[in-house]
Amino acid sequence: MTTPFPFTAVVGQDDLRLALLLNAVSPSVGGVLVRGEKGTAKSTAVRALTTLLPEVSVVPGCRFSCDPASPDPGCPDGPHEGGGGGASRPARMVELPVGASEDRLVGALDIERALAEGVKAFEPGLLAAAHRGILYVDEVNLLHDHLVDLLLDAAAMGASYVEREGVSVRHAARFLLVGTMNPEEGELRPQLLDRFGLTVEVSASREPEKRVEVVRRRLAYDDDPAGFAARWADEEAAVRQRIVAARELLPSVRLGDGALRQIAATCAAFEVDGMRADIVMARTATALAAWAGRTEVLAEDVRQAALLALPHRRRRNPFDAPGLDEDKLDETLEESSGDDDPDPDGDGGGPAGGGGRPGPDEGPAGDGAGAQPEGGEGEPAPGGAGEQSPAPAAEPFRTKVLSVPGLGEGAAGRRSRARTEHGRTTGARRPQGALTKLHLAATVRAAAPHQRARGRSGRGLVVRRDDLRQATREGREGNLVLFVVDASGSMAARQRMGAVKGAVLSLLLDAYQRRDKVGLVTFRGSAADVALPPTSSVDAAAARLESLPTGGRTPLAAGLLRAHDVLRVERLRDPARRALVVVVTDGRATGGPEPVALASRAARLFAAEGVASVVVDCESGPVRLGLAGRLAGELGGTAVTLDELRADSIAGLVKDVQRRAA
């Protein structure tokens, strides 16, 4: 077995270390979500924490790690006699793979034995193995949504429930939940972010001395893991003893009314949803006081708790950057710290009143003096002649649903119809491998004709393996939504390009909610660029869109051919994920030799391969050429105007009805 890297030898990452230690002191804090770029020791720090956790006493032979002092009365391996002797073992760290199945997570019930023998034969899953230990999910943002829901429900309730066709098993599942993720690969939904108690952002240090020390320690560990761990053993033991002491002190820590008022005022000031943030902050502040060896929660504990518990709860959509304004936090804590009236004159004026302080971009009078309007006098045009500065995006809106026709089998999502493990039951088939979703009626029909031959004598049905039928289900899948955006001079009027960016931003938000991968190809001048390779990070796509320059000729064919190449590569990487190409253009083609004919040939490549496509027609003005509609026909797709793209557009509804009638 490999010697774990010592927790105390991890260089830097102070917030990460503190968040993990606070959860070790008080697991009720609710776990940690670690966000950060690749190669920042996220996994190393989490795995190293297990050596610091005190040993746990378990009932011998219990697969669910029951505490002999207070065994779970509903344990599937019970009942256990309370107060009996136990065996001690180190706390476990159980790792949940991204590709795990539901049965691997919660456990599997043997449906065949349950039907034929009436026996609850249950094989525990990872939740049972993690009970009273750590459950670690690397790349938690890539975990399927239904697994995340099951995981967080178990973490919140402290128990796992497995139900199959009326047969139910319950067992305790209390664990320290730790998830790590790289935001470049996609975000978690805000409601799931809220279920993690604390969050920390980690990044590699830019200080040369710290980087040198990281490399030095890593090389020393690789050369002699056991010797390296031995050199840090004394510090590890000291931290372990401090955790034990803090756990013993925790029940004695007093959370006074003043600290509670500060917590409530802070959560209200930052407009976090619900009450979970208040509860997590209270538990975190209490754990901080115990970790410091105090029995009273101080303002500094509340401040540190806010920095750990609130940043991820302020995200309303994927384009909001997580974080906390520390100046505002300090002001809120100061205002709520005492009973004195912060404004005895009642006029709210002056520097402390919040109404007279000039902003960072304002002049002495607070009227914005000195600010230059975008594109104003004295500001050079970026990118040279023929190119405009990036136009700001218009306000996003709710879009109509764009989907891929037919029935797919891709990753679970919320866009197009697909055969999935979760959804409405549409039929039955013989199981291939382990039975996971029983189709009871089909199983009974398969077994019924053979009852006499099997010597059935009682009321029970004689069921054999060959009779079992797996339910086939239809749900929704996530797709690859590839945006092909015209950034040429014909689209470059600032008001018009702002509306186009607003439409693409709206489609990106829709893709985030439907769990799609997204990619961005832009074309202008004489070439097309892959502004963003296919990724699950829609906020990265939004950032690229925001800085998109415009101007130049319209190489429509180059844009389509580059998009075709992107799809070809993605088809090799993930053949089950179907693509939806969204071309945002007015349909003009002016770049390269024979631009119109070349664009037509490029478009017919998509039609020949059956790629689903939608053209968002951005043509404006009193005279319309209908070029975008012609392009949609050559692509084998449909065309919608910017107005029809809105979900509440009457014109879009009428056009849908007319298309279906035709």
N, C-alpha and C positions, 0 to 999 in steps of 0.2 A: 504494500500500500504506500502511495506517495506521501511524503511528509508535507503537511499543509504549510503554506507560506505564513509566517507569524503576523498576526493582526497588527501588533505594535511596530512592525517593520515597514508598514505601508507608508510611503513618504507623502506628506501633504494630505489632501482630501479631508480636511478637518470636519466639514459639515457632514460628510458621508460617515465618517467614523462616529461622530456624536449621535447621528440619527440611529445608527445600528445599535449603539450602546444603550440609548434610551429605550429602544424596543426590547433589548435584553433585560433591562431593569423592570420595565412595565409592558408586557406584551399587549395589554389592552389599548396601547397607543394606536395600534392598527397597522403596523408594517411600514415599509419604506419603498418608495418608487425612486429609482436612481436613473436620472437622465444625463446623457453625456456622449461625447464623441467617442469613436472607437479608440482602443488602446489606452484607456485611462484608469486601469486597475479596478474597474467596477466589480467584475466577477471575482477577482483576487481578494478584495476586501470582504465581500460577502462570504466566500468560502472559508476565509480565515476566522470569521466570527465564531464558528462552531467550537473551536478549541477553548473559547472563553466561557462558554455556557456551562453552568454546573451540571453534574450528572443527574439523571432522573431515575427514580425508583419505579419499577414496573412489576405487574403481576406476572410471575413466571408462566410462560406458555401463551400469554394473551397476545394475539396478533394486533390488538388495537392499543397497546401501551397503557393500559389502565393503571392508575395510581393505586397501590394497595391500601393507602390510608383512606381514600374515598373513591372506590371503583364506580364506574359508570353503571347504574342499575339496568340500563338498556343495552349493554354491550352484547353483541352477537355471540361472543365466546363465553359470556357469563351464564348464570350469575356468579360473582366473586364475593367471597366473604370479606367484609370490611375489617380493617385492622390487622390483616394477616401479614406475614413476612413477604418481602419483595426482593427483587434482584436489581442491582444498580447497573446502568450502562450510560455511555456518553450520549449527549443530545445529538439527534440526527439532523443532517441537512439533506433533504430530498429535493432533487431537481426535476422539474416538469419540462419535458421536451416540447418544443413548439408544435411538432407534428403529432402529439399524443392524441389518442381517441378518448371519447367520453368514458368508456369502460375502464380505460387505464387510469383515468383521474379518480373516478368515484368508486370504482370496483365493478365487478361483474356478477350477476346473478345467473345461476344455471337454470334457465327456463325449462330445459328438457326434464331435469330431475324434479323441478317444482310441479310440472304438470303431471308427470308419470308417477312420481313417488310421494308428492306432497312434502318434499324436503326443501328447506331454505338453505341451499348450498351456495354460500357467498364467498367470493374471492376478493379480499380487500384491495383497494387501489392506493394511489399515491397519497390521497388525503389521510387515509388511516396510517400510512407509514410516517407521515409528517406530524402526527399528533404529538404535542408537547415538544416539538422541535422547530426546525426552520423549513419552510417550503420556498424554494428559489425558482423563479421563472426568468430565464435569460431571454431577451428580446420579447418581453411581454406584449409589446404593441403588435407583434406578428401572430399572437395566439388567436385562434378562432373565437368569435364573439360569444358563442354559446358556452365554450369552456371558461372564458373569463367570467361570465355570469355565474356559472356553477362554483367557480373558485371563490369569488368574492362573497357569494351567498353563504358558503360554508365558513368563510373567515368571519363574517358578521354574526352568524348564529352559533358558531362553535360546534356545529354538528353537520354531518353529511347524510343525505337521504337518497336511497336508491329504490326506485319503484319500477316494476316491470309487470304489466298486466295484472294489477291488483295485489302483487306480492311486494311487500315493503320491508326494507332493512334500514335501520338508523344506527349510527355510531358517532361517538364524540370526535371532533376534529378541531382542536384548538392549536394554532401554530403561529409562528412569526412569519408573515408573508413579506417577501422581498422580491421586487421585480426590477430588472434593468432594461434599458432601452436606449437606442440611438434615434433621436428625433428625426434625423435625415431619412429614416426608413418608414416614417409615418407616426401619427399620434394616436393615443387612446381617446375614446369618446369622453367628453367632459363628465358625464355621469359615472363613468368608471374611474376616471382620475380621482373623483371625490371619495371613492371607497378606500383609497390608500391613505393611511394616517398622515404620513410625512412624505415630502419629496425633497430631493437635493439635486442640484446641477453640478456636474463635475467636468473639469477640463484639464488638459495637460498644462503644467506650469510653464511660463515663458521665462523663468529665471534660470540661467545656465547652471548655477550651483545646485539647484534642486534636481534638475534633469540629470546632472552628473551623478548625484547620489542615488537616484532611481536606478540608473544603469549599473552602478557599482553594487548595489544590494541584489539586484536581479542576477547578475553574473555570479556573485558569491553564493547565492542560493542554488543556482544551477550546478555549480561545481561540487557543492557538498550540502544537500538539503538538511540532513540530520544535524550536521555541525552548525549550520546557520541558525536552525531553530533552537539549538541548545544555547547559543549566544544571547538569544532573546527570551529565554525561558523565565528569568527572574521578572522581567517587565510583564510578561504574559501572566505570571502568577499574581503579580500585584493588581493588574486590571481585573483578573478573575475574582480576587478577594473583594475588590471594590464593588463589583457587580453584586456579589452576595450581600455585602453590607448595605448597599442601596436598596436591594429588595426587602431586607429586613426593616429598614427605616421607612420605606414607602408608606405603610399604613399610618404612620405617625405624622406625616407631613400635613400641614394645615393650609388649605386653600381659602383664604379670607374673602370677605365680601368685596374688599377693595380690588383684589386681583380679579375676582369674577366680573366686576364692573369694567375693568380694563379689557378683559377678554371680550365681553359682549360689545363694548364700544368699538374695539378694533374690527371685529367681524362685521359690525354694522357699517363702519366707515368704508370698508373695502367691498361692501355689497356682495358678500358671498351668499350663495343660495343655501337655504335650509339651516339646520342647527348642528349638523355633524361637525362643522369647523369649530364651533364653540366647545363642543365636548372634547374633540381631539386636542385643542389648545389647552384645555384644563388638565387633561391627563398628561400632556407633554410637559407643561409647566411644573406639575407635581413631580414627574420623573426627574426633571432638571434639578429641582431642589434636593431630592434624595441623592442624586448623583454627586451633588456638591456637598453632601453631608449636612444639609440644613433641614429643619422641620417647618420652615415658613417659606411660602412662595413669595418671591420678590418681583419687582417690576422688570428686572433684567431677565428673569425666567419667562415672564409673559412675552417680552420682546423677542427672545430667542425662539420661543414656541411659535410665535407668529411667522417668523422667517422660515420656519420649517413646515408649518401646517397650512399656510394660506396661498403661496404662489400658484400652485396648480389648481386651486379652486376658483381662481379669477378668470380662467379661460372660458369665454362664452362660445367661441367657434375656433376652428383650427388656425385661423389667421391671427389670433391674439397671442402675443408673446407672453409666456409665463414670467412672473416676476412680481416684486413688491417695491413700492416707492418707500424707501426707508425714512425720508424726511417726513412724509405724511404719517408714517407709523409712529415716529417719535412725537409728532405734534398730537396725535390722537392719544397716546399713552400719557402725555403730560396733561392734556385737558381733562382726562378721566381719572387722574391720580388723586385728586383731593376734593374736598367739599366746597372750596372757595369758588366764587363766581369768576370765571376767566375774563369777563368783560364787565366790571362793576359800573361803568358809565352807560352801558346799554346801547352804545352807538355802533359797535362792530367795526369802528374805524381804526386807523393806525396800522402799523406793521403786524400787530398780533391779531387784527380783526379779520384777516383773510381777504379784505376788499381793496387794500391800498398797496399791496406789495407788487412791484413790477415783475412781469414774467421774464424768463431768460432771454427772450428775443425782443423785449420791449425797451423803449427808451426810458428816460427818467420819469416821464409822465404816464407810462404804462399804455401808450397808444400805438405801440408797434413801430415807433420811429426807427428809421434805418433799415427796415425790412424791405427787400426788393421783391416785387412780384415776379413769378416765374416767367422767364422770357422777356423780362423788362430791360430798360436801357442799361447798358454797361455789362450785360451778361452775355458771354460768348455762347454761340450755338454749339452744342456738343456734337462731335462726330463729323464736323466739316459741312461743306455745302450740300444742300439737298436733303439734310436730315434734321428732323425736329427733335426737341427735347421730349423725353417721355411724358405722355399725357396721363394725368391721374385718372383712375378708374371711377366710373359712376357707381352709385350705390347698388349693391347686389340685390337680387330679388329671387323669389321662389320660382323655379323653372318647371315646365312640364316634364314628364318622365320620358326620357329617350331610352329605348331598350333595344336589345338584339333579338331579332325574331328567332323562332324555333325553341328547342329544348336543349340546354347545355348540361355540362357535368363539371363545371369549374368550381373554384373555391367559394364557400358560402358567402353570401352578400345580400344585397337588397335591390338589385336592378332587374335582371332578366330571369325568365323561367328556367329552372334547372332541376335535375334529379339530385336530391340532397339527403343527408341523414336526418334532417329536421324539416318539417313542413306537413302538409296535408297528405294523408294516405291515398294513393291512387291505384294500388294493386298489390300483388304478392308474387314471390318467386322463391325457388329453393335457395337456402342460404349458401353463400360461398365463403367457407371458413366459419368463424364463430358467429352464432346467432346474436344479433344486437337488438333488433326491433321485431318482435313477434307479431305476425298477423294472425290473431286468434281464430277468427272465423274461417280463414283459409286452412289453418291447421286442423281444426275440427272436421271440416269437409274432407280433408285428405285422409284423416284417420277413421272416419265413420264407416266406410264400406268394409273395413277389415276387422271389425270388432268380433264377429262370430268366429272367424278363422283364428283369431288370437285368443280365443277361449274366455272372452269377457263374461264374468259371472256376477259382478257387483254393479253398483251405480257408477263407479268411476270409469272414465274413458281410458282405454289402453293406447298410449301414445308412444311411438318410436321415433328415432332420429329422422327417418325418411319422411315422416309426416310433417315435420316442422316447416313453416313457411315464413320467410323474411318479408316484412312490409316494404314496399317501394313507395317512396315519398317524393313529393314535388314541392320545392321551395323556390328560393331566389339565389342567384349567384352574383358575385362581383365580377366586373369586366375590366378590361384594359381600355380606358377612354383616352384616345390619342387626339390631342388638339393640334390642328394644322392652321396656324393663324397668319393671315395676310397682313404684313406690316409695311407695305409698299406706299409709295406716294399717293396712289389713288385712294388709300384709306387714311391718309395722314392728317386730315383736318382734326384739330385738337378735340373739338366737341364730339365729332363722330368717333374718333378713336377711343375717347373716354367711354362712350356708350358701348363700344365693342369690348373693351376691357371689362366693363361692368358685367356684360353678358357672360364672358368667359369666366370671370370670378364667380358668378352665380352658378355656372355649370360645375366649377371646381368644388364649390360648397356642396352641391348636390352629390358629386362623386365621393366626397368625404363621408357624407351621411349614408351612402349606399355601399361603402367599403370597397371602392374600386381602386385599381392602380391607375395612375395618370401619367401621361407624357406630353411634351410640348415641342412641336416643330414650328419654326417661324421662317418666313421667306420674304426677302426684299432685296433690292439691288440686282445682283447677278447670281445669287446662290440661296440655298436654304440651310438652316442650322438646326441641330437638335439642341434646343435651349435647355431641355430637361429630359434625360433618359427615363423610361418608365419606372415609376417609383410609387410607394404608398404614401409619400409625404406630399400632400396637396398644398401645405403651406410653403414648401419649397417652390412649387409651381407658381403659386401666387406671387412670391417674391420675384421670380424671373419675369413674370408678366408685368409687374409694376415698373420694372426698369427697362421694358422693351422699347428700343428706339424705333422710329418710323421714318420713311422716306425712300426715294429711289424707285426703280422700275418694279415690275410684278412678275417674277419668275414662278408662275403657278405650277408649271410642270416640274421644276426642281423641288418645290415643296411637296408635291404628291409622291415623287420618286423617293425622296428622303423618308417620307412617312412609310412607304412600302418597304423600304429596307429595314426600318425600325420594327415593323410588324414581323418581317421574316425572321429576324434574330429572336424576338420575343416568343415566336411560335416554337422555336427550338428549346427555349428555356422553360416555357410553361405551356405545353400544347393544349391543356384542358381549358385555359382561360381564353374566352372569346373576346374579340376586339370590337370596339365601336369607334369609328373615325368621325370626328367632328371638324369639318372644314369651315373656318370663319373667313369669309371673303365676299367681295362684290362680284366675283366671277371674271374679272378682267385678267388677261394674260398678255404681257408686253415684253417680257424678258427673254432673250435668247433667239436663235433662228426659228422661224415658223412657230411662234409661241402657242398659238391657238391649237394647231394640229398636234403639237407635241403634248400639250396639256390633255387633249382628248384621248390620246393613246395611253397616257399615264393613268387617267381616270378609269379607262376600260380594264386595266390590270386588276383594280379592286373589284369591279363587277364580275370579272371572270373567276375570281377566287371566292366570291360570295361574302366579301367583307361588308358588314353592316356599316352604313355611313349616313350622316346627316350634314347638309350644307346650311349654315346659318347665313342667310342673305343679308349683307350689310349695305346694299345699294340704297342710295337716298336721292332725293331731288324729284322734281315733277316728271322728268323723263326717265323711264326705267327700261333697260335693255333686256332684262330677264336672263342675263348670262349665268347667274348662280343657279337658277332653275334648270338651265340646260346642263350645267356641270353635274347637278344632282342626278339627272337622268343618265348621264354617261357613267356615273359611279354606281348606278343601280340603287340609289338611296332616295331620300326625301329632302325637300328644302323647306325651311321655315324662316320667316323674317324675325327681326329682333323683337317686334311686338308679339308675334305668335309664340315666341319662346317662353313668354310669361305663363305661369300656370293658370292665372286668372284671366287670360286673354280670351275675349269672346270670339275674336277672329280665329284664334287657334282651335277653339272648340268646333266652330262651324266647319273649318277646313278638315278636321278629323272626321266629322260626320260625313262630309262629302266624299272623302277618300274611301271610307268604309263602304258607302253606298255604291261607289263605282266598282 
